[in-house]
Amino acid sequence: MSAFVFALLVLSMAGHSNAAWCACKGLSDAVLQKTLDYACGAGADCNPIHQNGPCFNPNTVRAHCNFAVNSYFQKKGQAAGACDFSGTATVTATDPSTAGCVYPASAR
């Protein structure tokens, strides 16, 4: 029985190890704003980063850019190239979620 429990534990851990998010690179606010605008206009769910939304704070271009590119990336099924944004974003295994704002790790 313990081998069965161990196998379940290993499988459950393996399922979580493939989580991926998309995040903006450390570029200027002007560059990140263009990426943010593009992602929101191309199908990302940007409602949570609007004022009074659960992901409005921190109210920075970088934080909003991170949320928008990740939303786009997840809606595209984490497809190759869906997190490039002309070199302004990159895939990461580090969860960028903040207090009160959960970044999805898959399409909703």
C-alpha positions in Angstrom: 0.0 0.0 0.0 2.8 2.4 0.8 4.2 2.0 -2.7 0.8 3.0 -4.1 0.8 6.1 -1.9 4.3 7.0 -3.0 3.4 6.6 -6.6 0.4 8.9 -6.2 2.6 11.5 -4.4 5.2 11.4 -7.2 2.5 11.7 -9.9 0.9 14.6 -8.1 4.2 16.4 -7.8 5.0 15.8 -11.5 1.7 17.4 -12.5 2.7 20.6 -10.8 6.2 20.8 -12.1 5.1 21.7 -15.6 3.4 25.0 -14.6 4.5 27.9 -16.8 3.8 31.5 -16.8 4.7 34.4 -19.1 6.3 37.5 -17.7 7.6 40.8 -19.1 11.3 41.4 -19.2 12.9 44.2 -17.2 12.6 46.8 -19.9 11.4 50.5 -19.9 7.9 51.3 -19.0 7.4 52.7 -22.5 8.3 49.4 -24.1 6.3 47.4 -21.6 3.2 49.6 -22.1 3.3 48.8 -25.8 3.4 45.1 -24.9 0.6 45.5 -22.4 -1.5 47.4 -25.0 -0.9 44.7 -27.6 -1.7 41.8 -25.3 -4.9 43.4 -24.1 -6.0 44.2 -27.7 -5.1 40.7 -29.0 -7.3 38.7 -26.6 -5.8 38.8 -23.1 -8.3 39.1 -20.3 -7.3 42.5 -18.9 -10.4 43.2 -16.8 -8.6 42.1 -13.6 -6.0 44.9 -14.0 -8.5 47.7 -14.5 -9.0 50.0 -11.5 -10.8 48.2 -8.7 -9.9 44.9 -10.2 -8.3 42.2 -8.1 -5.0 42.6 -10.0 -4.9 46.4 -10.3 -2.4 46.6 -7.5 0.5 46.9 -7.7 -0.4 49.7 -10.0 2.7 49.5 -12.2 3.2 49.1 -15.9 5.4 46.1 -15.3 2.8 44.3 -13.0 0.0 45.0 -15.5 2.2 43.9 -18.4 3.0 40.6 -16.6 -0.7 39.9 -16.0 -1.7 40.7 -19.6 1.1 38.7 -21.3 0.4 35.7 -19.0 -3.3 35.9 -19.8 -2.6 35.9 -23.5 -0.1 33.0 -23.2 -2.5 30.9 -21.2 -5.4 31.6 -23.7 -3.1 30.4 -26.5 -2.6 27.1 -24.6 1.1 28.0 -23.8 1.9 27.6 -27.5 5.5 28.1 -28.6 6.0 31.7 -29.4 2.9 32.9 -27.6 5.1 34.5 -24.9 7.6 36.4 -27.1 6.0 39.7 -27.8 8.9 40.8 -30.0 11.4 39.8 -27.3 9.7 41.7 -24.5 8.5 38.7 -22.5 9.7 35.3 -21.5 8.3 32.0 -20.1 9.1 31.4 -16.5 8.5 28.5 -14.0 8.2 31.1 -11.1 4.6 32.0 -10.2 4.3 35.8 -10.6 1.1 35.9 -8.5 0.8 38.5 -5.8 -1.4 38.9 -2.7 -5.0 39.0 -4.0 -4.1 38.3 -7.6 -3.6 34.8 -8.9 -2.0 34.4 -12.3 -3.4 31.4 -14.1 -1.0 28.6 -15.1 -3.4 27.3 -17.7 -6.3 28.5 -19.8 -9.5 29.1 -17.9 
